[in-house]
């Protein structure tokens, strides 16, 4: 679909690029000739991903350990990148989420999601965008959101609120920064099974099973489809697309909301079991990080 050197000369930052969707998008950008930066809280994971991607695709991947909830750390990372070579594109992919009845949420639990998804995404976008404007450089921002930005979702209220804020940021800055040649768009993918989703969003479920049963197209999404859409949005193939959130979910949100309304049937025991599973997984992850 794309010419082999389509992204040669591009310098792209992917937040949350060490795993999952971010890693997959970074791989495709690299394979098309871009220089890629990936960042995440776990520097070791990003280092391993960078080495793996360069071994598979060649090119250059630079790894950064940064917590995007820390605006000063974000600014320092972006400043260092621009000092070497200005970014041309930003992919806002870093996220956090877990299922919970809202009455059971604590302020700390709410902040754990909102500080990454809403605050962190703004910090990175702001740090990159103001440097583009100061340097009179064009740029693209693509943010990963969810289909629930259009209809909300129970049981993931911190995520629904925070992703809706990114949707609003996309529309708002598209109109404010378009005059500078800066475009902002968003992708709202349906289920593309990843390890993180299975552990914290659908504990105990077979990955993709419910989507396959209910999706109008009878399947989950693929990484290739997300990679292709992300590449197209930054490719220059249609630079008049600006301020849009594009759903990529086989029409599932149109058919049945595409959110977590189905969990209304869960019992107290179901919620306790899910909470225990998420807690156990978090402890395992902390043990791995040492």
ZADOVEX-690938 format. One line per 4 residues: number of its first residue (from 1); for each residue x, z, y of N, C-alpha, C, CB. Coordinates in steps of 0.02 Angstrom, whole numbers, plus 32768, in hexadecimal, padded with zeros to 4 digits. Glycine has a CB too. Layout:
N
NUM> X/Z/Y/X/Z/Y/X/Z/Y/X/Z/Y  ...
END
This chain:
290
1> 8029/8000/7FC4/8000/8000/8000/802B/8000/803F/7FD2/803C/8000  8063/8025/803E/808D/802C/8079/80D0/800A/806F/8097/8076/808A  80EB/7FED/80A4/812D/7FCE/809F/8161/8005/8093/813E/7FA5/80DF  8197/7FF5/806E/81C6/8028/8057/81E6/8051/808E/81FB/8008/8030
5> 81F1/8034/80C9/8214/8058/80FE/81E6/8066/8139/8252/8031/8115  81A6/806F/812B/8174/8078/815F/8185/80B0/8190/8130/8085/8140  81A1/80E8/8176/81AC/8123/81A0/81F6/812D/81B2/8192/8160/817D  821E/80F9/81A9/8264/80FF/81BD/8269/810E/8208/828B/80BE/81AC
9> 8292/813E/8218/829A/8153/825E/826D/818D/8272/828C/8119/828A  823D/819E/8247/8210/81D6/8256/8232/8218/8244/81CE/81CF/8230  8220/824C/8268/8239/828F/825C/81FC/82BD/8259/826D/82A6/8294  81EA/82D3/821D/81A8/82F1/8212/81AF/833A/81FB/8181/82C9/81DD
13> 818A/8367/8219/8187/83AD/8204/8146/83B9/81DE/818C/83DC/8241  814D/83D6/81A2/8114/83E8/8178/8115/8434/8170/8116/83C4/8132  80E3/8456/818C/80DF/849F/8183/80C2/84AD/813D/80B4/84C0/81BB  80D8/84E4/811F/80C3/84F1/80DB/80D9/84BA/80AC/8077/84F9/80D7
17> 8114/849E/80BA/812B/8464/8095/814F/8473/8054/8157/843C/80C0  8156/84B2/8042/817B/84C3/8005/8155/84BB/7FC5/8192/8508/800A  8112/84BA/7FCA/80E9/84B7/7F8D/80AB/848D/7F9B/80D4/84FE/7F76  8086/847E/7F65/8043/8463/7F69/803C/8423/7F92/8016/8495/7F85
21> 8008/8422/7FBB/7FF8/83E6/7FE2/8030/83D4/8012/7FB7/83F1/8009  804E/8407/8031/8084/83FA/8060/80C0/83D9/803F/809A/843A/8081  80D2/83F1/8005/8109/83D4/7FE0/80FB/838B/7FCE/8117/83FD/7FA0  80BD/837E/7FB9/80AB/833A/7FA6/80AE/830A/7FE1/8065/8339/7F87
25> 8095/8320/801B/8098/82F5/8056/80E1/82EA/806C/806F/8314/8090  8109/831F/806A/814F/8319/807C/8172/82E6/804F/8172/835D/8078  8162/82E7/800F/8181/82B8/7FE0/8170/8270/7FF2/816A/82C7/7F99  8132/8263/8004/811F/821F/8015/8140/8208/8055/80D3/8219/801A
29> 8142/8233/8087/8164/8220/80C6/81AD/8210/80B9/815E/8259/80FA  81CD/8239/8090/8213/822E/8080/821E/81EC/805C/822E/8268/8055  81F1/81DD/802E/81F8/819F/8006/81EF/8161/8031/81C5/819F/7FCD  81CF/8169/806B/81C4/8130/8098/81F6/812E/80D1/817E/8132/80B4
33> 822C/8156/80CB/8264/8150/80F9/8269/8184/812F/8261/810F/8118  823A/81B3/8133/823C/81E5/8169/8270/821B/815A/81F7/8205/8172  8289/823A/818F/82AB/827A/8189/8275/82B0/818B/82E1/8285/81C2  827B/82E2/8160/8245/8313/8159/8260/8359/8162/8223/830C/8114
37> 823A/8382/8186/8246/83CA/818B/820C/83ED/8169/824E/83E1/81D6  821B/841F/8140/81E6/8448/8122/81F4/8490/8135/81E3/843F/80D5  81BE/84B6/8140/81C7/84FC/8150/8195/8526/8129/81BF/8508/819C  81A7/8565/811F/817C/8595/80FD/819B/85DA/8103/8172/8581/80B4
41> 8173/860C/80F2/818C/8651/80F6/81C3/865E/80C3/8153/8682/80EC  81BE/863D/8089/81EF/8648/8054/8225/8612/8058/81CC/8648/800D  825B/8622/8079/8291/85F1/8083/82AC/85D8/8041/82CA/8610/80AC  82B2/8604/800F/82CC/85EE/7FCE/82A2/85B8/7FAE/82D1/8629/7FA0
45> 8260/85BF/7FB3/8233/858C/7F97/823C/854A/7FBC/81E9/85A3/7F9C  8241/854D/7FFE/824A/8510/8025/828E/84EF/8015/8246/851F/8071  82C1/8518/800C/8303/84FD/7FFA/8300/84D8/7FB7/8337/8536/7FF6  82DE/84F6/7F86/82D8/84D6/7F45/82B1/8494/7F4A/82B5/8505/7F13
49> 827C/8495/7F71/8254/8458/7F7A/827D/8422/7F9D/8215/8467/7FA3  82A2/8434/7FD0/82CB/8403/7FF4/82FD/83E2/7FC4/82F1/8425/802E  831E/840B/7F9B/834F/83EF/7F6C/832D/83C1/7F39/8374/8428/7F47  82F3/83D6/7F21/82CE/83AF/7EF0/82B8/836C/7F0D/8290/83D5/7ED7
53> 829F/836D/7F4B/8287/832F/7F69/82C0/82FF/7F78/8262/833E/7FAA  82F8/8318/7F8F/8330/82EC/7F9D/834D/82CF/7F5C/8367/8311/7FC3  834C/82F6/7F27/8364/82DD/7EE7/8337/82A4/7ECE/8367/8316/7EB2  82F6/82AB/7ED9/82C5/827A/7EC0/82C1/823C/7EEC/8281/8299/7EBB
57> 82C7/8246/7F2E/82B8/820F/7F5D/82F3/81FC/7F89/827F/8221/7F88  8329/8223/7F88/835F/8217/7FB8/8349/822F/7FFC/8371/81CC/7FBA  8369/8217/8030/8355/8229/8074/836A/826F/8087/830B/8222/807B  8349/8289/80BA/835D/82CA/80D6/8320/82F7/80DD/8380/82C0/8119
61> 8324/8332/80C0/82F1/8366/80C8/8314/83A5/80E0/82CA/8373/8085  82FD/83C0/8118/8319/83FD/8134/82E7/8436/812A/832B/83F5/817F  8300/846D/8110/82D5/84A6/80FF/82DB/84DC/8134/82E7/84C2/80BA  82A3/84F9/8147/82A1/852F/8178/8278/856A/815D/8284/8516/81BB
65> 8294/85A5/8162/826E/85E1/8150/8252/85FF/8190/829B/8614/812B  8211/85FA/8199/81F2/8613/81D6/81AA/862A/81C6/81F2/85DD/820E  8197/8660/81E5/8152/8678/81E1/812E/865E/821F/814F/86C7/81DD  8100/862F/8216/80E1/860F/824F/80B3/863E/8275/80BA/85D2/8239
69> 80A7/867A/825B/8082/86AC/8281/80AB/86C8/82BA/806A/86E5/8252  80EC/86BD/82B9/811A/86D6/82EC/8129/869E/831D/815C/86F1/82CB  810A/86A0/8358/8111/8669/8388/8158/865E/839E/80E4/8675/83C4  817E/8695/83A6/81C4/868E/83BC/81EE/866C/8386/81E2/86D4/83CD
73> 81E1/867D/8347/8206/865E/8310/81F4/8613/830B/81F6/8681/82CD  81B5/8603/8315/81A0/85BD/8315/81C3/8597/834C/8153/85B8/831D  81C4/85B3/8388/81E3/8590/83C1/822E/8585/83B5/81D9/85B9/8402  824F/85B7/8396/8296/85B0/8388/82A2/8579/8355/82B4/85F3/836F
77> 8278/8576/8321/8280/8541/82EE/8276/84FC/830E/824D/854B/82B5  8241/84F4/8334/8233/84B3/8352/8268/84A0/8385/81EE/84B4/8374  8281/84D1/83AA/82B7/84C4/83DA/82F5/84AA/83B6/82C7/8503/8401  8306/84C9/837D/8340/84B3/8357/8338/846C/833C/834D/84E2/831F
81> 82FB/845C/8325/82EE/8419/830B/82F6/83E5/8343/82A8/8414/82EB  82D7/83F2/837C/82D9/83C2/83B3/831F/83BA/83D0/82A9/83D8/83EA  8347/83F0/83CD/838B/83EC/83E7/83B4/83B9/83BF/83AE/8430/83E4  83A3/83B1/837F/83C7/8380/8355/83A6/833C/8359/83C8/8399/830D
85> 8364/833A/8352/8340/82FA/8353/82F6/830B/835D/834B/82D0/8311  82D6/82F2/8391/8290/8303/839E/8263/82F0/8363/8277/82E0/83DD  8232/8319/8357/81FF/8309/8325/81D6/82CE/833E/81D2/8346/8317  81BC/82A7/830F/818D/8271/831F/8147/8282/8306/81A4/8230/8300
89> 8143/82AE/82D4/8102/82BE/82B5/8103/8306/829D/80F4/828D/827A  80C7/8324/829E/80BE/8368/8285/8083/8369/8255/80B2/839A/82C0  808E/8388/821B/8058/8392/81EA/804B/83DD/81E5/806B/8373/81A4  8012/83F2/81FE/7FFE/8438/81F9/7FDC/8445/81B6/7FCE/844C/8234
93> 8001/845F/8187/7FE7/8469/8144/7FE6/84B2/812F/8011/8442/8113  800F/84DD/814D/8013/8523/8138/7FCF/8544/813E/8046/8549/8163  7FBD/856C/810C/7F7B/858B/810B/7F7C/85C9/80DE/7F46/8559/80F2  7F46/85ED/80E1/7F3C/8625/80B4/7EF1/862F/80AC/7F5E/8666/80D0
97> 7EDB/8646/8073/7E94/864F/8067/7E8A/8679/8028/7E6F/860B/8061  7E51/8699/8024/7E3C/86BC/7FE7/7DF1/86C6/7FEC/7E62/8701/7FDE  7DD0/86CD/7FB3/7D88/86D8/7FB4/7D79/8722/7FB9/7D67/86BB/7F75  7D45/8732/7FDF/7D2F/8778/7FE6/7CEA/8779/8005/7D62/87A0/8011
101> 7CC1/87A9/7FEF/7C84/87B6/8014/7C99/87D0/8059/7C55/87E9/7FEE  7C79/87B8/808C/7C8F/87C8/80D0/7C89/8813/80DE/7C68/87A0/8103  7C57/8834/80C1/7C51/887C/80CC/7C8A/88A4/80AD/7C0F/8894/80B0  7CAE/8884/807F/7CE7/88A6/8060/7D29/8898/8083/7CEC/8891/8018
105> 7D29/886B/80B4/7D66/8859/80D7/7D7F/8894/8102/7D5C/881C/8103  7DC0/889A/8107/7DDF/88C9/8136/7DFB/88A0/8171/7E17/88F3/8114  7E06/88C0/81AA/7E26/889C/81E1/7E69/887E/81CD/7E30/88CA/821D  7E8D/88A2/81A3/7ECE/8888/818C/7EC5/8849/8162/7EF3/88BE/8164
109> 7E91/8848/8139/7E84/880D/8110/7E70/87D2/813A/7E4E/881C/80DE  7E47/87DE/816D/7E33/87A9/819B/7E71/878D/81BF/7DFF/87C1/81CD  7E9A/87BA/81D9/7ED5/87A5/81FE/7F07/877F/81D3/7EF7/87E1/821E  7F0A/8790/8193/7F3A/876F/8166/7F2E/8724/8164/7F35/878C/811F
113> 7EEE/8710/8168/7EDD/86C9/8168/7EDF/86AD/81AF/7E98/86BE/814A  7EBF/86CF/81DE/7EB9/86B4/8222/7EFD/86AD/8244/7E8C/86E1/824C  7F2B/86DB/8237/7F6C/86D8/8258/7F95/869C/8241/7F92/8718/824C  7F8D/8689/8202/7FB0/864E/81E9/7F8C/860E/81FF/7FB6/8650/819B
117> 7F4C/860A/81EE/7F28/85CB/81F5/7F1A/85BA/823E/7EE6/85CF/81CE  7EFF/85E9/8264/7EEE/85DA/82A9/7F29/85E4/82D8/7EB4/8604/82BF  7F44/8621/82DA/7F7A/862F/830A/7FB8/8606/82F9/7F8A/867A/8309  7FCC/8607/82B9/800A/85E4/82A6/8006/859A/82B3/8018/85F1/825D
121> 7FCD/857B/82A2/7FC6/8534/82AD/7FCB/8523/82F8/7F84/851B/8291  7FAC/854D/8321/7FB1/8541/8369/7FF9/854A/8381/7F83/8570/8390  801B/857E/836A/8060/858A/8380/808C/854D/8373/807D/85C8/835E  8086/8531/8337/80B1/84F7/8325/809D/84BA/834E/80AC/84E8/82DA
125> 805B/84AD/8352/8043/8473/8378/8058/8478/83C1/7FF8/846D/8372  8052/84B3/83DF/8063/84BD/8424/80AE/84B4/8430/804D/8503/843B  80D7/84D0/8402/811F/84CA/840A/8136/8482/8406/8142/84F4/83D4  8119/845C/83D8/812C/8416/83D1/810F/83EC/840A/8114/83FA/838D
129> 80CF/83F5/8418/80AD/83CC/844A/80CA/83D2/848F/8065/83DE/844B  80DB/840E/84A4/80F5/8414/84E8/813A/83F5/84EF/80F7/845E/84FD  8160/83F3/84B9/81A0/83D0/84BB/8197/8385/84BD/81CB/83E4/847E  8165/836B/8499/8156/8324/849E/8144/8311/84E6/811D/8311/846E
133> 8119/833A/8504/8103/832B/8548/813E/832E/8579/80CC/835C/855E  8166/8362/8573/81A0/8369/85A0/81D1/832F/8598/81C4/83AC/8593  81D8/8317/855A/8207/82E0/854D/81E8/829B/8552/8225/82E8/850A  81A8/8299/8566/8183/8259/856C/8187/8232/852A/81A0/822F/85A5
137> 817A/8255/84F4/817C/8238/84B1/8136/8237/8492/81AD/825F/8483  8128/8202/846F/80E9/81FE/844A/80EF/8228/840B/80D9/81B4/8438  80B6/8238/83EC/80B9/825F/83AF/8076/8261/838C/80CF/82A6/83BE  8078/8275/834C/803C/827C/8324/8039/82C2/8307/803A/8248/82EB
141> 7FFD/82DE/8306/7FF0/831D/82E3/7FB8/8310/82B1/7FDD/8357/8315  7FC4/8322/8273/7F90/8320/823F/7F8A/8366/8223/7FA1/82EC/8207  7F4E/8382/8226/7F42/83C6/820D/7F15/83C4/81D0/7F23/83F2/8244  7F23/83EE/81A0/7EFA/83F3/8164/7EC5/8429/816F/7F25/8403/8124
145> 7E86/8414/816D/7E4F/8443/8176/7E23/8443/8137/7E25/8431/81B5  7DE4/8451/813D/7DB6/8453/8104/7D74/8434/811A/7DAC/849C/80EB  7D4C/841F/80EA/7D0B/8402/80FC/7CDC/8435/811A/7CEA/83E2/80BE  7CE9/8475/810F/7CBC/84AA/8129/7CC0/84B1/8175/7CCD/84EC/810A
149> 7CEE/848E/8196/7CEF/8492/81DF/7CAE/8477/81FD/7D2C/846B/81FC  7C89/8450/81D5/7C4C/8432/81EE/7C0E/845A/81DB/7C45/83EB/81D4  7C12/8484/81A7/7BD6/84A8/8192/7BE4/84F0/817F/7BB7/8484/8158  7C21/8509/818B/7C31/854E/817A/7C34/855A/812F/7BFD/857C/8199
153> 7C4A/8595/811D/7C4C/85A8/80D6/7C4A/85F3/80CE/7C8A/858B/80B3  7C1C/860D/80A5/7C1D/8654/8095/7C58/8664/8069/7BDC/8669/8073  7C6B/86A3/806A/7C9E/86C0/803D/7CE6/86AB/804C/7C8E/86AC/7FF6  7CEF/8680/807E/7D32/866F/8098/7D2E/866B/80E4/7D4C/862A/8079
157> 7D0C/869C/8101/7CFD/8699/8149/7D3C/8696/8174/7CD4/86D5/815D  7D72/86BD/8165/7DAF/86B6/818E/7DCA/866F/818F/7DE4/86E6/8176  7DC9/864F/8155/7DE1/860A/8151/7DB2/85DA/8174/7DE9/85F4/8107  7D71/85E2/816A/7D40/85B6/818A/7D47/85BA/81D6/7CF9/85C8/8175
161> 7D4E/85F7/81F0/7D56/85FF/8239/7D98/85E1/8251/7D53/864A/824B  7DCE/85EE/822D/7E10/85D7/8243/7E18/858C/823D/7E46/85FA/821B  7E00/856F/8206/7E04/8526/81FF/7DD8/8503/8232/7DF0/8511/81B8  7D9F/8522/8243/7D74/8506/8277/7D98/8506/82BA/7D33/852D/827D
165> 7DC2/8539/82C5/7DEA/853B/8302/7E1C/8501/8304/7E10/857E/8308  7E39/84EF/82CB/7E67/84B6/82C9/7E41/8475/82D5/7E8C/84B3/8284  7E06/846F/82B9/7DDA/8435/82C6/7DCD/842F/8311/7D97/843C/829F  7DBE/8468/8331/7DB2/8467/837A/7DF1/8457/83A1/7D96/84AB/8391
169> 7E2A/8471/838A/7E6A/8461/83AA/7E78/8417/83A5/7EA3/8489/8389  7E6A/83F9/836C/7E77/83B2/8361/7E4F/8388/8393/7E64/839D/831A  7E0F/8397/839A/7DE5/8372/83CA/7DFB/837F/8412/7D9C/8385/83C1  7E0A/83BE/8421/7E1A/83D1/8466/7E5C/83B3/847D/7E1D/841D/846C
173> 7E91/83B9/8454/7ED2/83A0/8469/7ED5/8354/8464/7F08/83BF/843F  7EAC/8335/8439/7EAA/82EC/8438/7E94/82D1/847C/7E79/82D4/8401  7E65/82F3/849B/7E4D/82DC/84DC/7E7D/82F1/8514/7E07/82F7/84EA  7E9F/832A/850D/7ECD/8341/8540/7F10/831E/853E/7ED7/838B/853A
177> 7F2A/8312/8501/7F6D/82F7/84F9/7F6F/82AC/84EA/7F90/831C/84C3  7F35/828D/84E2/7F34/8245/84D4/7F58/821D/850A/7EED/822D/84CE  7F53/8233/8548/7F74/8210/8580/7FBF/820D/8579/7F62/8231/85C2  7FDB/823B/8550/8023/823C/8545/8038/8215/8507/803B/8284/853F
181> 8009/81F5/84E6/8018/81D1/84A8/801C/81FF/846C/8059/81AD/84B0  7FFE/823A/8471/7FFE/826A/843A/7FB9/8269/841A/8010/82B2/8452  7FB7/825C/83D9/7F78/825A/83B3/7F73/8296/8385/7F72/8219/838B  7F37/82B0/837E/7F2A/82E7/834F/7EEE/82D4/8324/7F1E/832A/8374
185> 7EF8/82D8/82E2/7EC2/82CD/82B2/7EC7/8301/827B/7EC5/8285/8295  7E93/8305/8253/7E92/8337/821D/7E76/8317/81DE/7E69/8375/8231  7E8C/8332/81A5/7E72/831E/8164/7E50/835B/8145/7EAC/8303/8136  7E14/8350/812C/7DEF/8385/8109/7DE8/8371/80C0/7DA8/8391/812A
189> 7E19/8385/8096/7E16/8370/8050/7DE5/839B/8028/7E5B/8374/8031  7DC6/837C/7FF7/7DA2/83A2/7FC5/7DD4/83BF/7F94/7D6E/8375/7FA0  7DBE/83D1/7F59/7DEB/83F3/7F2A/7E20/83C4/7F0E/7DC3/8411/7EF1  7E5E/83D6/7F1D/7E98/83B8/7EFC/7EBA/83F4/7EDB/7EC9/8391/7F30
193> 7EB3/83FD/7E9A/7EC9/843B/7E7B/7F13/8449/7E87/7EBC/8438/7E30  7F21/8486/7EA0/7F65/849E/7EA9/7F68/84E5/7E8F/7F7B/849B/7EF4  7FA5/84FD/7E83/7FAE/8540/7E68/7F91/8574/7E96/7FF8/854E/7E5D  7F9C/856D/7ED8/7F84/859F/7F07/7F38/85A3/7F09/7F9D/858F/7F4B
197> 7F17/8569/7F06/7ECE/8568/7F07/7EB2/858C/7ECA/7EB4/8520/7F0A  7ECE/857D/7E90/7EB4/8599/7E52/7EBC/85E5/7E50/7ED7/857A/7E17  7EF2/85FE/7E6C/7F00/8646/7E67/7ED7/8670/7E97/7F49/8652/7E74  7ECA/8656/7ED3/7EAC/8680/7F07/7E67/866B/7F1D/7ED8/8682/7F42
201> 7E55/862D/7F10/7E14/8615/7F25/7DE3/860F/7EEB/7E1B/85D2/7F48  7DFD/85FD/7EB1/7DD1/85F6/7E78/7DEE/8619/7E3B/7DC6/85AB/7E68  7DFC/865B/7E41/7E1A/867E/7E08/7DEC/867C/7DCB/7E2A/86C7/7E1B  7E09/866C/7D92/7DE3/866B/7D54/7DC2/8628/7D46/7DAF/869F/7D56
205> 7DBE/85FC/7D77/7D9F/85BA/7D6C/7DD3/8589/7D52/7D80/85A0/7DAD  7DBC/855C/7D27/7DE7/8524/7D14/7DED/84F5/7D50/7DCB/84FF/7CD5  7E2A/84E6/7D63/7E35/84BE/7D9F/7E0E/847D/7D9D/7E80/84B0/7DA8  7DE6/8471/7DCF/7DC2/8433/7DD6/7D81/842D/7DAF/7DEC/83FD/7DC1
209> 7D72/845C/7D83/7D38/8454/7D57/7CF6/8450/7D7D/7D35/848F/7D26  7CEC/847B/7DAD/7CAC/847A/7DD2/7CA6/843D/7DFE/7CA4/84B9/7DFB  7CDE/8428/7E1C/7CDC/83EC/7E45/7CCA/83AF/7E1B/7D1F/83E2/7E68  7CE9/83A9/7DE1/7CDB/8370/7DB5/7C91/836F/7DA2/7D07/8373/7D76
213> 7C75/83AB/7D97/7C2F/83AF/7D82/7BFE/839C/7DBB/7C1F/83F5/7D6A  7C11/83AB/7DF9/7BE1/83A4/7E30/7BF2/836D/7E62/7BDC/83E4/7E55  7C2F/8356/7E63/7C42/8324/7E95/7C1F/82E2/7E88/7C8F/831A/7E94  7C07/82BF/7EBD/7BE5/827F/7EB3/7C10/824C/7E8E/7BD2/8263/7EF5
217> 7C52/8251/7E94/7C7E/8222/7E72/7C98/823E/7E30/7CB8/8210/7E9F  7C85/827B/7E1F/7C95/8297/7DDE/7CDE/82A6/7DD2/7C7F/826A/7DAA  7D03/82B6/7E07/7D4A/82C5/7DFE/7D64/82ED/7E39/7D73/8284/7DF6  7DA0/8308/7E31/7DC4/8328/7E67/7DEE/82F4/7E8C/7DF1/8362/7E4D
221> 7E0C/8309/7EC4/7E37/82DD/7EE9/7E7D/82DD/7ECB/7E3A/82F1/7F32  7EA5/82AC/7EE1/7EEA/82A7/7EC8/7F1B/82AF/7F02/7EF6/8264/7EA4  7F57/82C5/7EF2/7F8B/82CA/7F25/7F9A/8286/7F44/7FCB/82E7/7F07  7F98/8251/7F1C/7FA6/820E/7F37/7F76/81FD/7F6F/7FA1/81D9/7EFF
225> 7F37/820F/7F67/7F05/81FF/7F9A/7F13/8224/7FDB/7EBF/820F/7F81  7F25/8263/7FD5/7F37/8289/8011/7F76/826D/8031/7F41/82D4/8000  7FA8/825E/8009/7FE6/8241/8024/7FD8/8200/8049/8018/8234/7FEB  7FAF/81D5/802C/7FA1/8194/804B/7F7D/819D/808E/7F77/8169/801C
229> 7F4D/81CA/8091/7F28/81D3/80CF/7F54/81F1/8105/7EEB/8201/80C3  7F7E/8221/80F2/7FAC/823F/8124/7FDC/820B/813F/7FD3/827A/8104  7FF7/81E1/8113/8025/81AC/812A/8001/817C/8159/8042/8185/80EE  7FC5/8167/8146/7FA0/8138/8170/7F95/8155/81B6/7F5D/8126/8150
233> 7F83/8195/81BA/7F72/81B1/81FB/7FAE/81B5/822B/7F56/81F7/81F2  7FEA/81B7/8210/8025/81B8/823C/8049/8175/823E/8056/81EE/8224  8031/8144/8219/8055/8105/820F/8057/80D7/824A/8039/80E1/81D5  8026/80DE/8277/8020/80AD/82AD/7FF0/8074/829C/8063/8091/82BE
237> 7FD2/8077/8260/7FA5/8043/824C/7F65/8041/8274/7F94/804B/8204  7F51/807A/8290/7F17/807C/82BC/7F1F/80B8/82EA/7ED4/8081/8292  7F44/80AE/831F/7F54/80E4/834D/7F19/80F8/837A/7F8E/80D1/8377  7EE0/80D6/8372/7EA6/80E9/839A/7E7C/811E/8377/7E7B/80AC/83A8
241> 7E90/8131/833A/7E70/816A/8319/7E8D/81A9/8338/7E7B/8169/82CB  7E64/81CF/8359/7E7C/820A/837D/7E43/823D/8382/7E96/81F7/83C4  7E53/827B/8370/7E21/82B0/8374/7DF1/82B3/833A/7DFB/82A9/83B3  7E01/8291/8303/7DD3/828C/82CA/7DE6/82BD/8292/7DD1/8245/82B0
245> 7DB4/82D7/8270/7DBD/82FB/8231/7D9E/82D1/81FA/7D9D/8343/8234  7DC8/82BB/81CC/7DB3/828D/8198/7DAB/82B2/8156/7DE6/8252/8190  7D6F/82B4/813B/7D63/82D3/80FA/7D7B/82A5/80C3/7D19/82E4/80F1  7D9B/82C2/8091/7DB3/829D/8057/7D9E/82C6/8019/7E02/8290/8059
249> 7D5E/82BE/8006/7D43/82EB/7FD2/7D11/82C9/7FA5/7D23/8327/7FF2  7D0F/8286/7FA4/7CE0/8264/7F78/7C98/8271/7F8B/7CEB/8278/7F32  7C8B/8284/7FC9/7C48/8291/7FE4/7C2A/82D3/7FCB/7C19/8259/7FD1  7C53/8300/7FB0/7C38/833E/7F96/7C19/836A/7FCC/7C6F/8365/7F72
253> 7C38/836D/8007/7C1B/8396/803C/7BD8/837A/8052/7C4B/8399/8078  7BD0/8338/8051/7B8F/831B/8063/7B5B/832A/802E/7B96/82D0/806B  7B70/832C/7FEF/7B40/8336/7FB9/7B2B/837E/7FB1/7B5E/831D/7F79  7B5A/83AC/7FB9/7B49/83F2/7FA9/7B6F/8425/7FD3/7B57/83FE/7F60
257> 7B84/8411/800E/7BA2/8441/803B/7BED/8447/8035/7B84/8483/8032  7C08/8440/7FF9/7C50/8442/7FEF/7C70/8485/7FFE/7C70/840E/8018  7C49/84BB/7FF9/7C66/84FC/800A/7C59/852F/7FD2/7C49/8516/804D  7C5A/856F/7FE2/7C57/85A3/7FAF/7C12/85C4/7FAA/7C8A/85D7/7FBD
261> 7BDE/859F/7FBE/7B9A/85BB/7FBC/7B86/85CF/7F75/7B68/858A/7FD8  7BA1/85AC/7F43/7B91/85BA/7EFE/7BA3/8600/7EE7/7BB2/8589/7ED1  7BD0/8621/7F0B/7BE5/8665/7EF7/7BB0/8699/7F07/7C26/8677/7F19  7B79/8685/7F25/7B43/86B5/7F34/7B27/86D4/7EF4/7B0B/8693/7F5A
265> 7B32/86B4/7EBB/7B18/86CC/7E7B/7B47/86FE/7E59/7B0B/8693/7E4D  7B82/8709/7E76/7BB1/8738/7E57/7B98/8780/7E5B/7BF6/8732/7E78  7BA5/87A4/7E27/7B93/87EB/7E24/7BCD/8815/7E41/7B84/8801/7DDB  7BC0/8857/7E48/7BF6/8884/7E5E/7C31/8880/7E2E/7BDD/88CC/7E63
269> 7C22/887B/7DEE/7C58/8877/7DBC/7C81/8837/7DC5/7C3A/887A/7D75  7C60/8800/7DD5/7C83/87C1/7DE0/7CB3/87C8/7E1C/7C52/8788/7DEC  7C9B/87E6/7E52/7CC5/87EF/7E8D/7CFF/881E/7E7F/7C9B/8809/7EC8  7CF2/8853/7E5A/7D28/8882/7E4A/7D5D/885F/7E1F/7D0D/88BF/7E25
273> 7D47/8836/7DF0/7D76/8812/7DC5/7DA0/87E1/7DED/7D50/87ED/7D8E  7D80/87BD/7E1C/7DA5/878D/7E45/7DD7/87B1/7E72/7D75/8764/7E71  7DC2/87EA/7E8F/7DF0/880F/7EBA/7E2C/8829/7E93/7DCB/884A/7EDB  7E20/8841/7E56/7E57/885A/7E2D/7E87/8821/7E1A/7E3C/887B/7DED
277> 7E6C/87E6/7E0C/7E96/87AD/7DFA/7EC1/8798/7E34/7E6A/8772/7DE2  7EA4/8796/7E70/7ECA/8783/7EAC/7F00/87B6/7EBB/7E9C/877A/7EE8  7EEE/87F6/7EB5/7F1E/882C/7EC2/7F59/8828/7E91/7EFC/8871/7EBD  7F4A/881C/7E52/7F7E/8818/7E1F/7FAD/87DD/7E2D/7F60/8811/7DD9
281> 7F90/87A5/7E43/7FB9/876A/7E52/7FE5/8777/7E8E/7F8D/872D/7E5E  7FCA/8798/7EC1/7FF3/87A9/7EFC/802E/87D5/7EE9/7FC8/87CC/7F31  8023/8805/7EBC/8059/8831/7EA6/808E/880A/7E80/803D/8869/7E7A  8079/87DA/7E56/80A8/87B0/7E32/80D3/8787/7E63/8084/8781/7E02
285> 80B1/876C/7E96/80D6/8744/7EC7/8108/876D/7EED/80A5/8724/7EF8  80F5/87AB/7EFF/8124/87D7/7F22/815F/87E8/7EF6/8101/8816/7F39  8153/87F2/7EB5/8189/8803/7E87/81BA/87C8/7E81/816D/8815/7E42  819F/878A/7E81/81CB/874F/7E7E/81F8/874A/7EBA/81A2/8710/7E77
289> 81DC/875D/7EF4/8203/8758/7F32/8235/8790/7F37/81D5/8758/7F6D  822E/87C3/7F0C/825C/87FB/7F0C/824E/882C/7F44/82A2/87E2/7F12
END
